[in-house]
């Protein structure tokens, strides 16, 4: 596992710690979960876009593969 430092405003830090306290979790755990969720959503979005592009350009892709 790797460490990453992020810069938060005071308000963001306070909100993160308040949420972590409310959920009886560590702020770092919430931040990790947020990054994981963001990456999953973006990956799904890119996969959908790639699929649409492949469908739109299927003929070209087929010709390039010949």
C-alpha positions, 0 to 999 in steps of 0.5 A, a space after each residue: 500500500 502507498 501513502 498519498 498526501 492531499 491538501 484539504 481546506 479547514 472546512 473539508 478536513 472538519 467535515 471529513 472528521 465529523 463524518 468519520 466520527 459519526 460513522 465511527 470510522 477513521 477519516 483516512 478510511 473514508 478518504 480511501 473509500 471516496 477515492 476508490 468509489 471515484 476511480 470505479 465510477 470513472 473507469 465504468 464511464 470510460 469503459 462505456 465511452 470506449 464501447 460506444 466509440 467501438 460500435 460507432 467506428 466498427 467498420 473502420 476498426 474492422 478495415 484497420 484489422 484486415 
